[in-house]
Amino acid sequence: MTRYLRMIGFAILITLVPAVVLAGCSLPFGDDDASGNDEASAAGGSDTPGVVLDEPYPAPDFTLITHEGEPFRLSDHQDQVFGIFFGYTGCPDICPLTLGFMAHAAEELGPDSEDVTFLLITVDPERDDPERLERYISRVDAPIIGLTGERDVLEQVWNDYDIYVERQERDDGSYLVDHSGQVWLIAPNGELTMFTPMGADGDDLTGAIRWLLDREG
């Protein structure tokens, strides 16, 4: 049994989610409200996993707070692949599923997973403090760093990475957060190079990461 199937509670949660919630919690990359659709919609060759930017560029830098309460500045970390996903701990569907894909990729990559780090950047800073993020990602056997911060700082990061975020209030006083579902991939040279779109699975993510690692090798 692979690691991502052993996540405590995640698989059970997914099977209980009504279809209407699955359709409403997360939006795919390229929503009309996103800011960088044209540049990021360019694909590489048909044999390339994921969607490759025509002109990769330095990944927008940011400083956020990790699930351990420490500052994390992206530009301080080099020479590895980063997979960046934007989600939140209260997400009922695409977020736990994507974290499972990350665990699957880490297992499939074997020793090469040491050159990969996944970042989960929250779209719900009001609830996702470091302690909550730590409990969430501890359910997954993968090299994941949870990141949070002040809303104004996060809003800039969401904008820089073309992430749609919209809070949806519910009748019972709770809320969900609609958000983009792609995983951005940063090459070891620090360039934002490609993404796996919503709908891609763990094998797709593994293939995209291998493509980046092989290209750098």
Secondary structure, 3 states (H helix, E strand, C coil): CCHHHHCCCHHHHHHHCCHHHHHHHEECCCCCCCCCHHHHCCCCCCCCCCEEEEEEEECCCCEEEECCCCEEEHHHCCCCEEEEEEECCCCCCHHHHHHHHHHHHHHHHHHHHHHEEEEEEECCCCCCCHHHHHHHHCCCCCCEEEEECCHHHHHHHHHHCCCCEEEEECCCCCEEEEEECCEEEECCCCEEEEEECCCCCHHHHHHHHHHHHHHHC
